Amino acid sequence: MKKTISCLTLVTVLASAPALAYFAINVGAISVAPDDSSSSLNVIEQVAGLPTGSTAVGVNSNTQLGLTVDYQFTPQWSVQLIAATPFSHDIAVKGSAIDGLKVGSTKHLPPTLLAQYHFMPANATFDPFVGVGLNYTVFFDSQTDTELEGALSALNVTGPNDVVDLKLKNSFGLALQAGINISFTDNLGLHLMLSKIDIDTTGRVQVNGSTVQSVDVNIDPYVAMVGLRWQI
């Protein structure tokens, strides 16, 4: 009898307690702004007679449609998955007499999983948070630009029948985040976040499948998002 009463009491308490776990979907504009640096284009410098260490490569910014999903399992802790439509980036030379020379372009998907800590009580109108997690970036549809192909031909590195390709290595790294959720109603709100993601890759310019120039690139972008938030 006592066990029955205890079970009924526990069920009553659990039923009356507010549910802590919930999902939220955030949809909006998400931008990747590279904070890039790279090794030099040593082979091109040597062939073109440029000063050693005078060149590097840079990556431009891009904005896409962002979709993030949050699962908050306690008032303070949640996990977030960041996804987006594929980002597109142009790659160009920085420095020396060939500054601005277009190397090529690439697309990438950077799925990122973060654990978030929320500073305010559950259901607060203003919900600031910080996060830390891991990112895996997949590069695809990489290709060289006609400007690079023309420069290689002018330097007698390639001939008219050679095939020039660009390959980028996928990346795995750390992600840090800060942001705030602002509630308009019980279900609708605004999601603002800024992340710093460690994305490092190696780019290889290949001629007929053989690498003629390799460069290490630290993209390390700031990723910012402004979106509408729907809590389920």
N, C-alpha and C positions, 0 to 999 in steps of 0.2 A: 504493500500500500504506500509506504513512504517513497519507494522508488518511483511509483506512478505519479505521486504528487510532485516529486523533484523533476521528473521529465516534463510534466505539464507546465511547471514553473519556468523551466528552461525554454520551452517552446514559446511561452507567452512573452518572455523577455526578448528572445530573438525576433519574434514577430513584431514587437513594438519598437525595436531599435531601428534607427534610420539606416537605409542601405548606403554603404560607403562606396561600393564599386560602381563605376559607370564608364561608358565609352563617350568620346567626343570626336567629331570629325571637323577638321579645319581645311577650308578650301580658299585659295587666293593666289596672289602673285608671289613668286619666290625667285629671288635673284642670287646669282653666284658672281661675286666680285673677287677675282684672283689677287692674292698678295704674293706674286710670283717671283721666283729667282731660278737661275739655272747655271749649269756648267757652260763653258764656252764651246763654240763650234770650231774645235781645234783643227779638224781636217780642212774645212772650208777656209779658215784663216791661212793655213799653210799654202793651199793651192792658189788662193787669191792674193797672196802677199800682204795680208793684213797683220797688224800687230797682235802678238800672242795675248790671249785673254781679253780681246777688245770686243767680243761679241757675246750675246746671250739670246735667249728667246723669251717672248712674252705671250700671254694669253689674254684675250679680251673678255669682258663681262657679258652675261646673258641672263635674260629673265624668261621664266616659263610658268606654266600653271602648276601650283604646288598642292599636294594633298598629304596631310598628316593625320594620323590616327592616334588618339590618346586612350590609355586605359588606366584610370585612377583607382587603385585598390585599397588605399588608406587616405585619410584627409591630407597627409603630407607627401605621399609617394605615388608616382605614376610612371608609366613607360610610354614612350612616343616613338612611332615609326614615321620617318620622313621619306616621302616619295614625290616624284614630279614627272612631267613629260620631259623627254630627253633634252638636255642642254646642248647647245651648239656653240663652238668656240673657233675663232680664227687664231692661228699661230704665226707670229712674225718675228723677224730678227730685231734685236735692240743693240744699238751701238755700231761704231765704225762707219766706213763708207757705204755699207749695205744696210744701214739702219732703215727699218720699215719693210724690208724685203719679205714678201709673203711666203711662208714656208708651207702652210697647208691648213687643213681644218679637221675637226673631229667632233664627235658627239659622245656624250657620256650620261650614264645613270648613276646617281650616288646614293643608294638606299642607306639610311642611317638609323640606328636603333639607340635610344637614349633612356637612361633612368633620370627622372626629374624629382626634385625636392620642392615642395610648395610651402611658402612661408605663412600663409594665412589659413584660417579655419575653412573647413569645407563650405562650399556655397557662398563664399565671400564675393562681393561685387568686383573687387580688384584682387587678382590672384597672381602675384609675382612668383617666378620660379627660376631655378637654375638646373642645368642638366649636364650629364657626362655620358659618353657612349662611344660606339664604334661605327666606322663608316667603311663601306666597300664600294669602290668606284669602278664601273665597267666602261671601258672606252670601246667605241665601235664606229664604223663608217669613216675611218680616218683616211685622208687622201692628201697628196701633195698639190701645191698650187702651181699654176703655169709659170709664175715668176721664178720660183725655185728651179723648176725644170729648165727654164730658159737660161738661168745663171749657170747651172751645171753643164749645160750644152756649150755655153760660151767659154767655160773654163776647160773644155775638152774632157770633162769627167764622164759624160754620157754621149752616146751617138744617137742618130735618128731612130734606130730600131730598138733602143733600150727601154725597158719598163721601169718607171720610178714609183716606189710605194712609200707610205708612211705607216709605221707601226707604233702603237703606244701600249705600254704594260699596264695592266690593271693595278689598283692601289688598295691597300688596307691600312687604316689609321684611326687615330683618336679624334673625337669630336667633343667640343665644349659648347655650352648654350646658356643663354639668359633670355627671359621674356616675361610677358604678362598676358593673362586672360582677363578680359573685361566683359562682365555679364550685362546684357540689356534686359533679358527676361530669364525665366527658369531654364529655357532651352537654347536661346539665341545670344550670341555675343561676338566679341572681337578677339582675334588671336594675333599677337605680335611677338616675334622672336628673332634673335640674332645668334648665329652659330659660327664658330671658327673650326674648320675641318682640316685635318692633316691629309692632304692628297699629294703623293709623290709618285712620279712616273718616269720611265725612261723612253724617250722617243728615238726611233731609228729610221733614218732615211736609207732605203734599200734600192739597189739597182739590179734588176734581174734576180731578185731574191737574196742578194748579198748586201750586208750593211756597209755603207760608205761613210756614214756620219752617225754617231750616237751622242745623245745629250741627256743629262739628268735634269729633270724639271721639278721644282717644288711649287705646286700650284697654290696650296694652302689658302683656300678662299674664305672670305666672309660670306655667309649665307643668311640672307634676311628674308622674312616673310611677313606679309600683312594679309590676313584672311578672315572670313566669316567663320564662326564657331557654332556648331550644332551639337548640343549635348543630348545623348540618348539615355 
